[in-house]
């Protein structure tokens, strides 16, 4: 063999490292990436649920205070009745929009 051919032929170490790199890329693309995406989805879902819970709680507290001070001063039971009716209507609307689970065999 001439010196020119030896320089252009990849040696055993280069082939082995290239194969190892390819295997790692395949494992990353098929196993690790879906796990990372699922983990991010779960984490961001928890964050959004907690933010919504805090927002709804703050709105209900603000609504109760607004009703107690400006609308029904001295009659707290009426405030609780109005907030209860609003909650009941919201629950009925959400219940009406639900989709039933397909029956399982």
GIDA-V454847 format. One record per residue. RES is the residue in three letters. PHI is phi as a letter, one per 20 degrees, with the letter a starting at -180 (none if undefined). PSI is psi as a letter, one per 30 degrees, with the letter a starting at -180 (none if undefined). D_LAST is the distance of its C-alpha to the last C-alpha in Angstrom with 1 decimal. Layout:
RES;PHI;PSI;D_LAST
RES;PHI;PSI;D_LAST
This chain:
UNK;none;k;71.0
UNK;e;l;72.6
UNK;f;f;72.1
UNK;f;e;70.5
UNK;f;e;67.5
UNK;f;e;67.0
UNK;f;e;66.6
UNK;e;f;64.0
UNK;e;k;61.8
UNK;f;k;59.3
UNK;e;l;59.8
UNK;f;e;57.3
UNK;f;e;56.7
UNK;f;e;55.9
UNK;f;e;53.4
UNK;f;e;51.7
UNK;f;e;51.5
UNK;f;e;50.2
UNK;f;e;47.4
UNK;f;e;46.6
UNK;f;e;46.5
UNK;f;e;44.2
UNK;f;e;41.8
UNK;f;e;41.9
UNK;f;e;41.3
UNK;f;e;38.2
UNK;f;e;36.8
UNK;f;e;37.6
UNK;f;e;36.0
UNK;e;f;32.7
UNK;d;e;32.3
UNK;f;e;34.5
UNK;f;e;34.3
UNK;f;e;30.5
UNK;f;e;30.9
UNK;f;e;33.8
UNK;f;e;32.1
UNK;f;e;29.1
UNK;f;e;31.6
UNK;f;e;33.6
UNK;f;e;30.5
UNK;f;e;29.6
UNK;f;e;33.3
UNK;f;e;34.0
UNK;f;e;30.9
UNK;f;e;32.2
UNK;f;e;35.6
UNK;f;e;34.5
UNK;f;e;32.5
UNK;f;e;35.6
UNK;f;e;37.9
UNK;f;e;35.9
UNK;f;e;35.9
UNK;f;e;39.7
UNK;f;e;40.3
UNK;f;e;38.4
UNK;f;e;40.2
UNK;f;e;43.5
UNK;f;e;43.0
UNK;f;e;42.2
UNK;f;e;45.2
UNK;f;e;47.4
UNK;f;e;46.3
UNK;f;e;47.0
UNK;f;e;50.4
UNK;f;e;51.3
UNK;f;e;50.5
UNK;f;e;52.4
UNK;e;e;55.5
UNK;d;e;55.9
UNK;e;e;54.0
UNK;c;h;53.8
UNK;f;k;56.5
UNK;n;f;56.8
UNK;c;i;53.7
UNK;f;e;50.8
UNK;f;e;48.6
UNK;f;e;48.6
UNK;f;e;47.5
UNK;f;e;44.6
UNK;f;e;43.6
UNK;f;e;43.8
UNK;f;e;41.8
UNK;f;e;39.2
UNK;f;e;38.9
UNK;f;e;38.6
UNK;f;e;35.8
UNK;f;e;34.1
UNK;f;e;34.4
UNK;f;e;33.1
UNK;f;e;30.1
UNK;f;e;29.3
UNK;f;e;29.8
UNK;f;e;27.4
UNK;f;e;24.8
UNK;f;e;25.3
UNK;e;f;24.8
UNK;f;l;21.4
UNK;d;k;18.4
UNK;f;k;15.1
UNK;f;k;12.2
UNK;f;k;9.5
UNK;f;k;6.6
UNK;e;k;3.8
UNK;e;none;0.0
